[in-house]
Amino acid sequence: MKNNVRDVYDSLVGKLQEKSRLGAVLGILHWDQEVIMPKGGANSRARQIAVLSAVMHDKSTDPELKGMLDQLSQCPEAQFNEFEWSNIREAKRDYDLDTKVPRQLVKELAELSSRGHLIWAKAREDNQFSDFAPTLKRLIELKKEWADCVAPDKPAYDANIDIFERSATMAKISPLFEKLKKELIPLIRAISESGKMMDTAALTGKFPIAKQEALGRQISEDMGFSFEKGRMDVSVHPFSGGGDFTDVRITTRYSEDNFIESLYAVIHETGHGLYEQGRMQDWPDLPVSESLTMGVHESQSLFWERMIAQGRPFLTHYLPLIADTFPVQMNGVSVDGLYSAINQVAPSFIRVEADEVTYPLHVILRYEIEVGIFDGSLSVEELPEVWNQKMEEYLGLSPRTDSEGVLQDVHWSGGAFGYFPSYTLGAMYACQYYQALKKELPDIEDQVSRGELRPVREWLNKNIHRKGRLYSAEDLCQRVTGESLNSDHFIRYLKNKYGELYGINLG
């Protein structure tokens, strides 16, 4: 063990950077699997990912790390700056987690998660939940084992949530979601009973994919996404990934009869991509520069998609470009007409196609199911029936197939339990951040209406992207908005916006 603490810290940095770079390789392998890998390579890729995951686990559990972290953690506060302390704190947290999990469990989880994707995709294509059920059951068993290793004093589901949403628990999330459910179900009913139907004719027809690609790329560039340090491709399920801030990869999907889905998927994933490209670059491959939580990450994509791109100012500027791209469908369409069409509320089966009013109920449904399968009150075999019952209760819809019901999401096939809450937490963060932006830059909507998106990106970059993991999500929200996360902002935003759109008085 080195005696000079600065030498110890430098050695720690070297180990952390090596681990981060291996993680970047793993990220590229996952991207390749989703985008361009031939189906026949699935088993080979699963073995590759399992071996690399095991190597990373070995490096994460290197006994030398413990000595370094123990020594550094005992240093006086003045010994290191806040960035260095963040690296030490995050490295210690990761080490404590990693050393509690047996290597064989890590390997089995990685391999099954990789194979699980192909099994899920085939089951979804064949509309057969029973084909995926054994894999899902085993993944749940493994994630319960994992939770018992890392946090034996916590409910297993809380341990899984914590991976994506640091310090979040069922005790914190459930009351938030109950309040949203209480407010949104009547709101959706009031919208339905208003009798008002949005004219969506401009969104129907044939939209050549090449033109959709050009439109999406132009808007992504306008938002500030660098294609010198990123790329955009096609996948079954839009996502963002890649290596580090110099290699950010986003995807969308195209349908000739729906350009809105593709365009807003591009805007959504560009929001994620801007977060990645905007991370602090003076601390590459180190924990302090990493994104904070999935909820904060999701807030960045939803900020651009909903707060900006679904707003009148954005559409005021981009309607001419959209009309030039699709002149037949957009002939005679006004800004208000496009705004109404894009923001129509219509309960749907598919989460990723849902509007911002009904979307939280898709998340709440999944959250409640995950709580049930982890506390044992639900069995895997019951999931299709329970899913359909909750869809009927919350959204008034009864899925006709497993593919438009319980099989629609990719997350469970990769063992990502506790991930879904972040989507709606992110929507609440986005709304609260947007209120703070308007307070700091009162004319921001006028700027957006002129196509000036740079001030939005720079504000997000300064206040969120470059903060990395210096603060907790709760502290960051307090610093940016002056208060902790408050669902009242989100509820009020939805009531005001859709009360106006549908001509209803929501109190």
C-alpha positions as CSV (number, residue, x, y, z in Angstrom):
1,M,0.0,0.0,0.0
2,K,1.3,3.4,-1.0
3,N,1.8,5.8,1.9
4,N,1.3,9.0,-0.1
5,V,-2.5,9.5,-0.3
6,R,-2.2,11.4,-3.6
7,D,-0.4,8.4,-5.1
8,V,-3.1,6.2,-3.7
9,Y,-5.8,8.4,-5.3
10,D,-4.0,8.4,-8.7
11,S,-3.8,4.6,-8.6
12,L,-7.5,4.4,-7.8
13,V,-8.2,6.7,-10.8
14,G,-6.3,4.4,-13.1
15,K,-8.4,1.4,-11.9
16,L,-11.6,3.3,-12.2
17,Q,-10.8,4.5,-15.8
18,E,-9.9,0.9,-16.8
19,K,-13.2,-0.3,-15.5
20,S,-15.1,2.5,-17.2
21,R,-13.5,1.8,-20.6
22,L,-14.4,-1.9,-20.3
23,G,-17.9,-0.8,-19.6
24,A,-17.8,1.3,-22.8
25,V,-16.9,-1.8,-24.8
26,L,-19.8,-3.6,-23.2
27,G,-22.0,-0.7,-24.2
28,I,-21.0,-1.0,-27.8
29,L,-21.6,-4.8,-27.7
30,H,-25.2,-4.1,-26.4
31,W,-25.7,-1.4,-29.1
32,D,-24.5,-3.8,-31.8
33,Q,-26.8,-6.5,-30.5
34,E,-29.8,-4.2,-30.8
35,V,-29.0,-2.6,-34.1
36,I,-26.9,-4.6,-36.6
37,M,-25.9,-8.0,-35.1
38,P,-27.2,-11.0,-37.1
39,K,-29.7,-13.1,-35.2
40,G,-27.5,-16.1,-35.5
41,G,-24.9,-14.3,-33.3
42,A,-27.1,-14.2,-30.3
43,N,-25.6,-17.2,-28.4
44,S,-22.1,-16.1,-29.2
45,R,-22.8,-12.6,-28.1
46,A,-24.3,-13.8,-24.8
47,R,-21.1,-15.7,-24.1
48,Q,-19.0,-12.7,-25.0
49,I,-21.0,-10.4,-22.7
50,A,-20.9,-13.0,-19.9
51,V,-17.1,-13.2,-20.1
52,L,-16.6,-9.5,-20.2
53,S,-19.1,-9.0,-17.4
54,A,-17.1,-11.5,-15.3
55,V,-13.8,-9.7,-16.1
56,M,-15.4,-6.4,-15.0
57,H,-16.6,-8.0,-11.9
58,D,-13.1,-9.2,-11.1
59,K,-11.7,-5.8,-11.6
60,S,-14.5,-4.3,-9.5
61,T,-13.8,-6.6,-6.6
62,D,-10.0,-6.4,-6.7
63,P,-9.0,-6.6,-3.0
64,E,-6.5,-3.8,-3.6
65,L,-9.4,-1.5,-4.1
66,K,-10.6,-2.0,-0.6
67,G,-7.3,-1.0,0.9
68,M,-7.2,2.1,-1.3
69,L,-10.8,3.1,-0.5
70,D,-10.4,2.5,3.2
71,Q,-7.3,4.7,3.3
72,L,-8.8,7.5,1.2
73,S,-12.1,7.5,3.0
74,Q,-10.3,8.3,6.3
75,C,-8.5,11.4,4.9
76,P,-9.6,14.9,6.1
77,E,-12.1,16.7,3.9
78,A,-9.6,19.3,2.7
79,Q,-7.4,16.6,1.2
80,F,-9.5,16.3,-1.9
81,N,-11.8,18.6,-3.9
82,E,-15.5,17.8,-4.4
83,F,-14.9,16.1,-7.7
84,E,-12.3,13.8,-6.2
85,W,-14.5,13.0,-3.2
86,S,-17.3,12.1,-5.5
87,N,-15.0,9.6,-7.3
88,I,-14.0,8.1,-3.9
89,R,-17.6,8.0,-2.6
90,E,-19.0,6.4,-5.8
91,A,-16.1,3.9,-6.1
92,K,-16.7,2.8,-2.5
93,R,-20.4,2.4,-3.1
94,D,-19.8,0.3,-6.2
95,Y,-17.1,-1.8,-4.5
96,D,-19.4,-2.5,-1.6
97,L,-22.1,-3.6,-4.0
98,D,-19.9,-5.7,-6.3
99,T,-18.0,-7.5,-3.5
100,K,-21.3,-8.8,-2.1
101,V,-22.3,-10.6,-5.3
102,P,-20.8,-14.0,-6.2
103,R,-19.0,-14.1,-9.5
104,Q,-21.2,-17.0,-10.8
105,L,-24.3,-15.0,-10.1
106,V,-23.0,-12.0,-12.0
107,K,-22.1,-14.3,-14.9
108,E,-25.4,-16.1,-15.0
109,L,-27.4,-12.8,-14.8
110,A,-25.4,-11.3,-17.7
111,E,-25.7,-14.4,-19.9
112,L,-29.5,-14.9,-19.2
113,S,-30.1,-11.2,-19.7
114,S,-28.5,-11.4,-23.1
115,R,-30.2,-14.5,-24.2
116,G,-33.5,-13.3,-22.7
117,H,-33.6,-10.5,-25.2
118,L,-33.8,-12.9,-28.1
119,I,-36.3,-15.1,-26.3
120,W,-38.5,-12.1,-25.5
121,A,-38.3,-10.8,-29.1
122,K,-39.4,-14.2,-30.5
123,A,-42.2,-14.5,-27.9
124,R,-43.4,-11.0,-28.8
125,E,-43.3,-11.8,-32.5
126,D,-45.3,-15.0,-31.9
127,N,-47.6,-13.4,-29.3
128,Q,-46.8,-16.2,-26.8
129,F,-46.1,-15.0,-23.3
130,S,-45.8,-18.6,-22.2
131,D,-42.6,-18.9,-24.3
132,F,-41.0,-16.0,-22.3
133,A,-42.4,-16.9,-18.9
134,P,-39.7,-19.5,-17.8
135,T,-37.0,-17.0,-18.6
136,L,-38.8,-14.2,-16.8
137,K,-39.3,-16.4,-13.8
138,R,-35.6,-17.3,-13.6
139,L,-34.6,-13.6,-14.1
140,I,-36.8,-12.7,-11.1
141,E,-35.3,-15.5,-9.0
142,L,-31.8,-14.3,-9.9
143,K,-32.6,-10.6,-9.1
144,K,-34.0,-11.7,-5.7
145,E,-30.8,-13.6,-5.0
146,W,-28.8,-10.5,-6.1
147,A,-30.9,-8.3,-3.8
148,D,-30.4,-10.6,-0.9
149,C,-26.6,-10.3,-1.5
150,V,-26.4,-6.5,-1.8
151,A,-29.1,-5.4,0.7
152,P,-30.4,-8.2,2.9
153,D,-32.0,-5.7,5.2
154,K,-34.1,-4.2,2.3
155,P,-37.1,-5.5,0.4
156,A,-35.8,-7.1,-2.8
157,Y,-37.6,-4.6,-5.0
158,D,-36.2,-1.6,-3.2
159,A,-32.7,-2.9,-3.8
160,N,-33.5,-3.2,-7.5
161,I,-35.0,0.3,-7.7
162,D,-31.9,1.7,-6.1
163,I,-29.8,0.7,-9.0
164,F,-31.7,3.1,-11.3
165,E,-33.0,5.6,-8.9
166,R,-30.6,6.1,-6.0
167,S,-32.3,6.3,-2.6
168,A,-35.8,5.8,-4.1
169,T,-38.0,3.3,-2.3
170,M,-41.5,1.9,-2.5
171,A,-42.3,4.0,0.6
172,K,-41.4,7.2,-1.4
173,I,-42.7,6.2,-4.8
174,S,-46.0,4.6,-3.9
175,P,-47.6,7.8,-2.4
176,L,-46.5,9.8,-5.4
177,F,-48.0,7.3,-7.8
178,E,-51.2,7.0,-5.8
179,K,-51.6,10.8,-6.0
180,L,-51.0,10.8,-9.8
181,K,-53.5,7.9,-10.3
182,K,-56.1,9.7,-8.2
183,E,-55.7,12.9,-10.4
184,L,-55.1,11.4,-13.8
185,I,-57.9,8.8,-14.1
186,P,-60.6,11.6,-13.6
187,L,-58.6,13.9,-15.9
188,I,-58.6,11.3,-18.7
189,R,-62.3,10.7,-18.1
190,A,-63.1,14.4,-18.3
191,I,-61.2,14.7,-21.5
192,S,-63.1,11.7,-23.0
193,E,-66.4,13.1,-21.8
194,S,-65.7,16.6,-23.3
195,G,-66.6,15.2,-26.6
196,K,-63.9,17.2,-28.4
197,M,-62.0,15.4,-31.1
198,M,-58.7,16.7,-32.4
199,D,-58.3,16.9,-36.2
200,T,-55.4,14.6,-36.8
201,A,-55.8,14.3,-40.6
202,A,-52.4,16.0,-41.1
203,L,-50.7,13.1,-39.2
204,T,-52.1,10.4,-41.5
205,G,-51.0,9.3,-44.9
206,K,-47.8,8.1,-46.4
207,F,-44.5,9.7,-45.1
208,P,-41.5,8.5,-47.0
209,I,-38.9,7.1,-44.6
210,A,-36.0,9.0,-46.3
211,K,-37.8,12.3,-45.7
212,Q,-38.5,11.3,-42.1
213,E,-34.8,10.5,-41.6
214,A,-33.8,13.9,-43.0
215,L,-36.3,15.8,-40.9
216,G,-35.3,14.0,-37.7
217,R,-31.6,14.5,-38.3
218,Q,-32.1,18.2,-39.0
219,I,-34.0,18.8,-35.7
220,S,-31.5,16.7,-33.8
221,E,-28.7,18.8,-35.1
222,D,-30.6,22.0,-34.3
223,M,-31.0,20.8,-30.7
224,G,-27.2,20.5,-30.6
225,F,-26.5,16.8,-31.1
226,S,-23.0,16.4,-32.5
227,F,-22.9,13.8,-35.3
228,E,-19.1,13.9,-35.1
229,K,-19.4,12.4,-31.7
230,G,-22.6,10.4,-32.2
231,R,-24.8,8.6,-34.7
232,M,-28.4,7.7,-35.3
233,D,-29.7,4.3,-36.3
234,V,-32.8,2.1,-36.4
235,S,-33.8,-0.5,-33.7
236,V,-37.0,-2.3,-32.7
237,H,-37.1,-0.2,-29.5
238,P,-35.6,3.3,-29.6
239,F,-32.8,3.8,-27.1
240,S,-29.5,5.7,-26.5
241,G,-26.2,4.0,-25.8
242,G,-22.6,3.9,-27.0
243,G,-19.3,4.3,-25.3
244,D,-18.6,7.6,-23.8
245,F,-19.3,11.3,-24.5
246,T,-17.3,11.1,-27.7
247,D,-19.3,8.1,-29.0
248,V,-23.0,8.5,-28.3
249,R,-25.4,6.3,-30.3
250,I,-29.2,6.9,-30.5
251,T,-31.8,5.0,-32.4
252,T,-35.4,5.4,-33.6
253,R,-37.8,3.4,-35.6
254,Y,-39.8,4.3,-38.7
255,S,-43.3,3.6,-40.1
256,E,-44.4,5.0,-43.4
257,D,-47.8,5.9,-42.0
258,N,-46.7,7.7,-38.8
259,F,-43.9,10.3,-38.9
260,I,-44.8,11.7,-35.5
261,E,-43.7,8.5,-33.7
262,S,-40.3,8.5,-35.4
263,L,-39.7,12.3,-35.1
264,Y,-40.5,12.5,-31.4
265,A,-38.5,9.3,-30.7
266,V,-35.6,11.2,-32.3
267,I,-36.2,14.2,-30.1
268,H,-36.5,12.1,-27.0
269,E,-33.4,10.1,-27.7
270,T,-31.5,13.3,-28.7
271,G,-32.4,14.6,-25.2
272,H,-30.6,11.5,-23.7
273,G,-27.8,12.0,-26.2
274,L,-27.2,15.6,-25.3
275,Y,-27.0,14.6,-21.6
276,E,-24.2,12.1,-22.6
277,Q,-22.4,14.5,-24.9
278,G,-22.7,17.3,-22.3
279,R,-21.1,15.4,-19.4
280,M,-18.1,17.1,-17.7
281,Q,-15.2,16.4,-19.9
282,D,-12.4,17.3,-17.5
283,W,-13.0,14.0,-15.6
284,P,-13.3,11.4,-18.4
285,D,-14.1,7.8,-17.6
286,L,-14.6,8.6,-13.9
287,P,-17.7,8.2,-11.7
288,V,-18.1,11.9,-11.0
289,S,-18.8,12.6,-14.7
290,E,-21.4,9.9,-15.0
291,S,-25.1,10.6,-15.3
292,L,-26.9,10.8,-12.1
293,T,-30.0,8.6,-12.0
294,M,-32.4,7.2,-14.7
295,G,-35.0,9.6,-13.5
296,V,-32.7,12.6,-14.1
297,H,-31.6,11.1,-17.4
298,E,-35.3,10.6,-18.5
299,S,-36.0,14.2,-17.4
300,Q,-33.6,15.4,-20.1
301,S,-35.3,13.4,-22.9
302,L,-38.8,14.4,-21.7
303,F,-37.8,18.0,-21.3
304,W,-37.0,18.2,-25.0
305,E,-39.8,16.0,-26.2
306,R,-42.7,17.4,-24.1
307,M,-41.7,20.7,-22.5
308,I,-40.1,22.0,-25.7
309,A,-41.1,20.0,-28.9
310,Q,-44.8,19.5,-28.0
311,G,-45.2,23.2,-27.3
312,R,-46.6,26.0,-29.5
313,P,-43.3,27.9,-29.6
314,F,-41.4,25.0,-31.1
315,L,-44.1,24.1,-33.6
316,T,-44.3,27.8,-34.6
317,H,-40.7,27.6,-35.8
318,Y,-40.8,24.1,-37.2
319,L,-44.1,24.0,-39.0
320,P,-42.6,25.5,-42.2
321,L,-39.9,22.8,-42.3
322,I,-42.4,20.0,-41.6
323,A,-44.7,21.4,-44.3
324,D,-41.8,21.6,-46.8
325,T,-41.0,17.9,-45.9
326,F,-44.6,16.7,-46.2
327,P,-46.4,19.3,-48.3
328,V,-49.5,17.2,-49.1
329,Q,-50.4,16.3,-45.6
330,M,-49.5,19.7,-44.1
331,N,-51.2,21.8,-46.7
332,G,-53.2,24.5,-44.9
333,V,-52.3,23.2,-41.4
334,S,-51.9,26.0,-38.8
335,V,-49.7,26.0,-35.7
336,D,-52.7,25.6,-33.5
337,G,-54.0,22.7,-35.6
338,L,-50.6,20.9,-35.4
339,Y,-50.4,21.6,-31.7
340,S,-53.8,20.2,-31.1
341,A,-53.2,17.1,-33.2
342,I,-49.8,16.3,-31.6
343,N,-51.2,16.8,-28.1
344,Q,-54.4,14.8,-28.5
345,V,-55.2,12.5,-25.5
346,A,-56.2,9.0,-26.6
347,P,-55.6,6.0,-24.3
348,S,-53.5,3.4,-26.2
349,F,-52.2,-0.1,-25.5
350,I,-48.5,0.7,-26.2
351,R,-46.5,2.6,-23.6
352,V,-44.0,4.2,-26.0
353,E,-46.9,5.5,-28.1
354,A,-48.8,7.0,-25.2
355,D,-49.5,10.7,-24.7
356,E,-48.2,12.6,-21.7
357,V,-51.5,12.4,-19.8
358,T,-52.0,8.6,-20.1
359,Y,-48.3,7.7,-20.0
360,P,-47.9,7.8,-16.2
361,L,-50.6,5.2,-15.8
362,H,-48.7,2.8,-18.1
363,V,-45.8,3.2,-15.7
364,I,-47.9,2.9,-12.6
365,L,-49.3,-0.4,-13.9
366,R,-45.8,-1.8,-14.4
367,Y,-44.6,-0.6,-11.1
368,E,-47.5,-2.2,-9.3
369,I,-46.9,-5.5,-11.1
370,E,-43.2,-5.4,-10.2
371,V,-44.0,-4.8,-6.6
372,G,-46.3,-7.8,-6.8
373,I,-43.9,-10.2,-8.4
374,F,-41.2,-9.3,-5.9
375,D,-43.3,-9.5,-2.8
376,G,-44.8,-12.8,-3.9
377,S,-48.4,-11.6,-4.2
378,L,-48.3,-12.2,-8.0
379,S,-47.0,-15.2,-9.9
380,V,-45.4,-14.9,-13.4
381,E,-48.3,-17.0,-14.8
382,E,-50.8,-14.4,-13.6
383,L,-49.1,-11.4,-15.3
384,P,-51.1,-11.4,-18.6
385,E,-54.4,-11.4,-16.8
386,V,-53.4,-8.9,-14.1
387,W,-51.9,-6.6,-16.8
388,N,-55.2,-6.7,-18.8
389,Q,-57.3,-6.0,-15.7
390,K,-55.2,-2.9,-14.8
391,M,-55.3,-1.6,-18.4
392,E,-59.1,-1.8,-18.2
393,E,-59.3,-0.1,-14.8
394,Y,-56.8,2.7,-15.6
395,L,-57.2,3.3,-19.3
396,G,-60.4,1.6,-20.3
397,L,-58.7,-0.7,-22.7
398,S,-58.5,-4.5,-22.9
399,P,-55.4,-5.8,-24.8
400,R,-56.3,-8.3,-27.4
401,T,-52.9,-10.0,-27.5
402,D,-49.8,-10.5,-25.3
403,S,-47.8,-8.5,-27.8
404,E,-49.8,-5.3,-27.2
405,G,-50.0,-6.2,-23.5
406,V,-47.6,-7.9,-21.2
407,L,-44.9,-8.6,-23.9
408,Q,-44.6,-5.1,-25.3
409,D,-41.5,-3.9,-23.2
410,V,-38.0,-5.1,-23.6
411,H,-36.9,-4.2,-20.0
412,W,-37.7,-7.4,-18.2
413,S,-35.9,-9.5,-20.7
414,G,-32.7,-7.8,-19.6
415,G,-33.4,-8.2,-15.9
416,A,-34.2,-4.4,-15.5
417,F,-36.7,-4.5,-12.7
418,G,-37.2,-1.2,-10.8
419,Y,-36.5,0.8,-14.0
420,F,-40.1,1.8,-15.0
421,P,-40.7,4.3,-12.1
422,S,-37.9,6.5,-13.5
423,Y,-39.9,7.3,-16.5
424,T,-42.6,9.1,-14.5
425,L,-40.2,10.5,-12.0
426,G,-38.4,11.9,-15.0
427,A,-41.6,13.5,-16.3
428,M,-42.0,15.3,-12.9
429,Y,-38.4,16.4,-12.8
430,A,-38.7,17.7,-16.4
431,C,-41.8,19.8,-15.6
432,Q,-40.2,21.2,-12.5
433,Y,-36.9,22.0,-14.3
434,Y,-38.9,23.8,-17.1
435,Q,-40.6,26.0,-14.6
436,A,-37.1,27.0,-13.3
437,L,-35.8,27.6,-16.8
438,K,-38.8,30.0,-17.5
439,K,-38.2,31.8,-14.3
440,E,-34.5,32.3,-15.1
441,L,-35.0,33.1,-18.8
442,P,-38.5,34.7,-19.0
443,D,-38.3,35.1,-22.8
444,I,-37.2,31.5,-23.5
445,E,-40.5,30.6,-25.3
446,D,-40.0,33.6,-27.6
447,Q,-36.5,32.4,-28.3
448,V,-37.7,28.9,-29.1
449,S,-40.4,30.2,-31.4
450,R,-37.5,31.8,-33.4
451,G,-35.7,28.5,-33.5
452,E,-33.1,29.5,-30.9
453,L,-32.6,26.2,-29.1
454,R,-29.1,26.9,-27.9
455,P,-30.1,28.7,-24.7
456,V,-32.2,25.7,-23.7
457,R,-29.3,23.3,-24.3
458,E,-26.8,25.5,-22.5
459,W,-29.1,25.9,-19.5
460,L,-29.5,22.2,-19.2
461,N,-25.8,21.6,-19.7
462,K,-24.8,24.1,-17.0
463,N,-27.4,23.1,-14.4
464,I,-27.7,19.3,-15.0
465,H,-25.4,17.6,-17.5
466,R,-22.1,19.0,-16.1
467,K,-23.1,18.3,-12.5
468,G,-22.5,14.6,-13.0
469,R,-22.7,12.8,-9.7
470,L,-21.6,15.7,-7.5
471,Y,-25.0,15.8,-5.8
472,S,-27.9,13.4,-5.2
473,A,-31.0,13.7,-7.4
474,E,-32.8,15.3,-4.5
475,D,-30.1,17.8,-3.9
476,L,-29.8,18.6,-7.6
477,C,-33.5,19.3,-7.8
478,Q,-33.3,21.6,-4.8
479,R,-30.3,23.5,-6.3
480,V,-32.0,23.9,-9.7
481,T,-35.6,24.6,-8.7
482,G,-35.4,25.7,-5.1
483,E,-37.4,22.8,-3.8
484,S,-37.5,19.0,-3.7
485,L,-39.4,17.0,-6.3
486,N,-43.1,18.0,-6.1
487,S,-45.8,16.2,-8.1
488,D,-48.1,19.3,-7.8
489,H,-46.1,21.0,-10.6
490,F,-46.7,18.1,-12.9
491,I,-50.4,17.8,-12.1
492,R,-51.0,21.5,-12.5
493,Y,-49.1,21.6,-15.8
494,L,-51.3,18.7,-17.2
495,K,-54.5,20.2,-16.0
496,N,-53.7,23.7,-17.3
497,K,-52.5,22.5,-20.7
498,Y,-55.2,19.9,-21.4
499,G,-58.0,22.0,-19.7
500,E,-57.3,24.6,-22.3
501,L,-56.9,22.2,-25.2
502,Y,-60.2,20.3,-24.5
503,G,-62.1,23.3,-23.1
504,I,-62.8,21.8,-19.7
505,N,-62.7,23.4,-16.3
506,L,-60.6,21.2,-14.0
507,G,-60.7,23.4,-10.9
